[in-house]
Amino acid sequence: MAKKVVASLQTGKGKNYTKCIKMVKSPATGSYSFEEGIVHMDLIKDFFEK
């Protein structure tokens, strides 16, 4: 499925977006989970700072 998402981002206006994945630590249990998002190129830094 990820291949379809990435392939569809390569055409048209999709070139301005990228798929970002970051690791987030749970404060309650201390375990890690992954947060994914398709973010505009200008907002990548904001995505990782949250």
C-alpha distances in whole Angstrom, upper triangle without the diagonal:
4,5,5,7,9,10,11,13,15,17,20,20,17,18,20,17,15,13,15,15,18,20,22,25,27,30,31,30,29,26,23,20,17,16,14,14,14,18,20,22,25,24,22,25,26,22,23,27,26
4,5,5,6,8,10,11,13,15,18,18,15,16,17,14,12,9,12,12,16,18,20,23,25,29,30,29,28,24,21,18,15,14,11,12,11,15,17,19,22,21,19,22,23,19,20,24,23
4,5,5,6,8,10,11,14,17,18,14,15,17,15,13,11,14,15,18,21,24,27,28,32,33,32,31,28,24,21,18,18,15,15,14,17,18,19,23,22,20,24,25,22,23,26,26
4,6,5,6,9,10,12,15,16,13,14,17,14,13,12,15,16,20,23,25,28,30,33,35,34,33,29,26,23,20,19,15,15,13,16,18,19,23,22,21,25,25,22,24,27,27
4,5,5,6,9,11,13,14,10,12,14,11,10,9,12,14,17,20,22,26,27,31,32,31,31,28,24,21,17,16,12,11,9,13,14,16,19,19,17,21,22,19,20,24,23
4,5,5,7,10,13,13,9,10,12,10,8,8,11,13,17,20,22,26,28,31,33,32,31,28,24,21,18,17,13,12,10,12,14,14,18,18,16,20,21,18,19,23,23
4,5,5,8,11,13,9,10,13,12,11,11,15,17,21,24,26,30,32,35,37,36,35,32,28,25,22,20,17,15,13,15,16,17,20,21,19,23,24,22,23,27,27
4,5,6,9,10,7,9,12,10,11,11,15,17,21,24,27,30,32,35,37,36,35,32,29,26,22,20,17,15,12,14,14,16,19,20,19,23,23,21,23,26,26
4,6,8,8,4,6,8,7,7,9,13,16,19,22,25,29,30,34,36,35,34,31,28,25,21,19,15,13,9,11,11,12,15,16,15,19,20,18,20,23,24
4,7,8,6,5,9,9,9,11,15,18,21,25,28,31,33,36,39,38,37,34,30,27,24,22,18,16,13,14,13,13,17,18,17,21,22,21,22,26,26
4,6,6,6,10,11,12,14,18,21,25,28,30,34,36,39,41,41,39,37,33,30,26,24,21,18,15,16,14,15,18,20,20,23,24,23,25,28,28
4,5,6,9,11,13,16,19,23,26,29,32,35,37,40,42,42,41,38,35,32,28,26,22,19,15,16,14,14,17,19,19,23,24,23,25,28,29
4,5,6,8,11,14,17,21,24,27,29,33,35,37,40,40,39,37,33,30,26,24,20,17,13,13,10,12,14,16,17,20,21,20,23,25,25
4,5,5,8,11,14,17,21,24,26,30,32,35,37,37,36,33,30,27,23,20,17,14,10,10,9,10,13,14,15,18,19,18,20,23,23
4,5,8,11,14,17,20,24,26,30,32,35,38,38,36,34,30,27,24,21,18,15,11,11,9,9,12,14,14,17,19,18,20,22,23
4,7,11,13,17,19,23,25,29,31,33,36,36,35,33,29,26,23,20,17,14,10,9,6,6,8,11,11,14,16,15,17,20,21
4,7,9,13,16,20,22,25,27,30,32,33,31,29,25,23,19,16,13,10,6,5,4,5,9,9,9,13,14,12,15,18,18
4,6,10,13,17,19,23,25,28,30,30,28,26,22,20,16,14,11,8,6,6,6,6,10,10,8,12,13,11,13,16,17
4,7,10,14,16,20,22,25,27,27,25,23,19,16,13,11,7,6,4,6,9,10,13,12,9,13,14,11,12,16,16
4,7,10,13,16,19,22,24,24,22,20,16,14,10,8,6,5,6,7,10,10,13,11,8,10,11,8,9,12,13
4,7,10,13,16,19,21,21,19,16,13,10,7,6,4,7,9,10,13,14,16,14,11,12,13,9,9,12,13
4,6,10,13,16,18,18,16,14,10,8,6,5,7,9,12,12,15,16,17,14,11,12,12,9,7,10,10
4,7,10,13,15,14,12,10,6,6,5,6,9,12,15,16,19,19,20,17,15,15,15,12,9,12,11
4,6,9,12,12,10,8,6,5,6,7,10,13,17,17,20,21,22,18,16,15,15,12,10,11,10
4,6,9,8,6,6,4,6,9,10,14,17,20,21,24,25,25,22,19,19,18,15,13,14,12
4,6,6,5,6,6,7,10,12,15,18,22,23,26,27,27,24,22,21,20,17,16,16,14
4,6,6,8,9,11,14,15,19,21,25,25,28,29,29,25,24,22,21,19,17,17,15
4,6,8,11,12,16,17,21,23,27,27,31,32,32,28,27,26,24,22,21,20,18
4,5,9,11,15,17,20,23,27,28,31,32,33,29,27,27,25,23,21,21,19
4,7,10,13,15,19,22,26,27,30,30,31,28,25,24,23,21,19,19,18
4,7,10,13,17,20,24,25,28,29,30,27,24,24,23,20,18,19,18
4,7,10,13,17,20,21,25,25,26,23,21,21,20,17,15,17,15
4,7,10,14,17,19,22,23,25,21,19,19,19,15,14,16,15
4,6,10,14,15,19,20,21,18,16,17,16,13,12,15,13
4,7,11,12,16,17,19,15,13,15,14,10,10,13,11
4,7,9,13,15,17,14,12,14,14,10,11,14,13
4,6,10,12,14,11,10,13,12,8,10,13,12
4,7,9,12,10,9,13,13,10,12,15,15
4,6,8,6,6,10,10,8,10,13,13
4,5,5,7,10,10,10,13,15,15
4,6,6,9,10,10,12,14,16
4,6,8,9,10,12,13,15
4,6,5,6,9,10,11
4,5,5,7,9,10
4,5,5,6,9
4,5,5,6
4,6,6
4,6
4
